[in-house]
Amino acid sequence: MELIILLSLGLSCLILVSLWNRSYVKGKLPPGPTPLPIVGNILQLKDKIFFKSLREFSKVYGSVFTLYLGMKPTVVLYGFEAVKEALIDHGEEFSGRATFPLIDKVAKGLGIISSNGETWKQTRRFSLMVLRDMGMGKRTIEDRIQEEALYLVEALKKTNGSPCDPTFFLSCVPCNVISSIIFKNRFDYSDPEFQTLIDDFHKILTIVSTPWIQEKHNQQSEFTMDNLAITVWDLFIAGTETITSTLLFSLLILMKHPEVSAKVKEEIDHVIGRHRRPCMKDRSQMPYTDAVIHEIQRYIDLVPMNLPHAVTRDIKFRGYLIPKGTTILTSLTSVLNDHKEFPNPDTFDPGHFLDKSGNFKKSDYFMPFSSGKRMCAGEGLARMELFLFLTTILQNFNLKALVDPQDLNTRPVVNGFVSVPPSYQLCFLPV
């Protein structure tokens, strides 16, 4: 038995050394902590403080370093300059998607999220065209969001100010927006199939067909039914859960900071009033509300490590030669929590996005949707939804916490690839 263990360890070391040497033969990878056999550096990464582990590594090895998550090398980019240089200045070379076993098993390299090469380029181009076509129908996406916001208000009024978990309601609205874009139809919130779909999305998050074109006989086309089906799924899962989680965090943060909520409501009263529904033209006249939404997205850090990228060819980057196919992790946390750009980054402060005169202030460090060629295809839609849904809720309701606001916990319960908000209840009190 002991001999078997020793042989296994010896073989593991040989495999690791072989892979390590192969990496250095193909390219000079950035420095990093010494990996252990089989597990690499995994034991040196603390699950619940993953970002802090990376921060400590960056202090030793700089803004570009190598970790072995298992036996394969992964290059980590830490800080705004390194992330920007890779995703924007060398956007094409860093536009690949690394393998992600759980997603790959389902998507099989199709859709927007997990595809590469020509499949990804054509699918992304087509998806953007659809979104820019304002929902493939006669109504614009903004009209559709405004209409869904009214359904949300009616549903929340039916709670009669009683304590409720907002998760289901805030899941329905973005899901219906995506549904109306793809299928030109929405679901009733009480529809059992719709409820099952919402539940499935939540399960997928926690554990991390529509006949647009028929080209199944064209072997050269990327627009197969399989690819379109996965693309639709990508749009649903990405366009629903990210918005739902952000909205859940938003209400929680606004309850914890009633002074912020009060200033937003004051701006709503001044610009929109009580009887007209909010529209996107209002945003330019509401700098404080705009700053609050930006600060919420910065503070919650929804996708801390971004989805894993891969280099599409051998590339010399900051003096290192990174081989084609190497997995790249870009720390969006390190950008959104930069001390120089955002003083006291651990503190929720809308002032991070306001100048001295109270005007909205843009920041290149604002990357919740990532950046470069792989940035979120639905960024424009997400911005519209967050502004219109939040302003509509605050226009119609006061938010009442069930505990002292100071006791509310606004930090995620899971902080892996996606930050999952904690469960909570509140009362929606009509104004």
SULUR-V310759 format. One record per backbone hydrogen bond with DSSP energy under -0.5 kcal/mol. NH is the residue of the N-H (numbers start at 1). CO is the residue of the C=O. Records with the same first field share a line. If there is no record, write none. Layout:
# SULUR-V310759
NH = CO + CO
This chain:
# SULUR-V310759
5 = 1
6 = 2
7 = 3
8 = 4
9 = 5
10 = 6
11 = 7
12 = 8
13 = 9
14 = 10
15 = 11
16 = 12
17 = 13
18 = 14
19 = 15
20 = 16
21 = 17
22 = 18
23 = 19
24 = 20
25 = 21
26 = 22
27 = 23
29 = 27
36 = 40
39 = 37
40 = 36
41 = 68
42 = 39 + 68
44 = 41
45 = 42
46 = 44
47 = 45
49 = 46
50 = 47
53 = 49
54 = 50
55 = 51
56 = 52
57 = 53
58 = 54
59 = 55
60 = 56 + 57
61 = 57
62 = 58
65 = 76
66 = 31
67 = 74
69 = 67 + 72
70 = 39 + 68
74 = 67
75 = 327
76 = 65 + 74
77 = 329
78 = 63 + 76
79 = 331
83 = 79
84 = 80
85 = 81
86 = 82
87 = 83
88 = 84
89 = 84
90 = 85
91 = 88
94 = 90
95 = 92
96 = 310
98 = 96 + 308
103 = 100
104 = 100
105 = 101
106 = 102 + 103
107 = 103
108 = 104
110 = 107
114 = 110
119 = 116
120 = 116
121 = 117
122 = 118
123 = 119
124 = 120
125 = 121
126 = 122
127 = 123
128 = 124
129 = 125
130 = 126
131 = 127
132 = 128
133 = 129 + 130
134 = 131
135 = 130
136 = 130
137 = 134
144 = 140
145 = 141
146 = 142
147 = 143
148 = 144
149 = 145
150 = 146
151 = 147
152 = 148
153 = 149
154 = 150
155 = 151
156 = 152
157 = 153
158 = 154
159 = 156
160 = 157
162 = 159
164 = 426
166 = 164
168 = 165
170 = 166
171 = 167 + 168
172 = 168
173 = 169
174 = 170
175 = 171
176 = 172
177 = 173
178 = 174
179 = 175
180 = 176
181 = 177
182 = 178
183 = 179
184 = 179 + 180
185 = 179
191 = 188
195 = 191
196 = 192
197 = 193
198 = 194
199 = 195
200 = 196
201 = 197
202 = 198
203 = 199
204 = 200
205 = 201
206 = 202
207 = 203
208 = 205
211 = 209
212 = 210
215 = 213 + 223
218 = 215
219 = 217
221 = 218
224 = 222
228 = 224
229 = 225
230 = 226
231 = 227
232 = 228
233 = 229
234 = 230
235 = 231
236 = 232
237 = 233
238 = 234
239 = 235
240 = 236
241 = 237
242 = 238
244 = 240
245 = 241
246 = 242
247 = 243
248 = 244
249 = 245
250 = 246
251 = 247
252 = 248
253 = 249
254 = 250
255 = 251
256 = 252
257 = 253
258 = 255
260 = 257
261 = 257
262 = 258
263 = 259
264 = 260
265 = 261
266 = 262
267 = 263
268 = 264
269 = 265
270 = 266
271 = 267
272 = 268
273 = 268
282 = 279
283 = 280
285 = 282
286 = 283
290 = 286
291 = 287
292 = 288
293 = 289
294 = 290
295 = 291
296 = 292
297 = 293
298 = 294
299 = 295
300 = 296
301 = 297
302 = 297
304 = 301
306 = 303
309 = 328
310 = 96
311 = 326
312 = 93
315 = 322
317 = 315 + 320
320 = 317
321 = 28
322 = 315 + 320
323 = 321
325 = 311
326 = 323
327 = 73
328 = 309
329 = 75
330 = 305 + 328
331 = 77 + 329
332 = 304 + 330
333 = 304
335 = 331
336 = 332
337 = 333
338 = 335
342 = 338
347 = 344
349 = 347
352 = 349
353 = 350
354 = 351
355 = 359
358 = 355
361 = 353
362 = 360
366 = 363
367 = 365
370 = 367
373 = 87
374 = 371
375 = 372
376 = 369
379 = 376
382 = 378
383 = 379
384 = 380
385 = 381
386 = 382
387 = 383
388 = 384
389 = 385
390 = 386
391 = 387
392 = 388
393 = 389
394 = 390
395 = 391
396 = 392 + 393
397 = 393
398 = 429
400 = 398 + 427
401 = 399
402 = 425
407 = 404
408 = 405
410 = 408
413 = 420
414 = 420
416 = 418
419 = 302
420 = 414 + 418
421 = 419
426 = 164
427 = 400
429 = 398 + 427
430 = 428
431 = 396
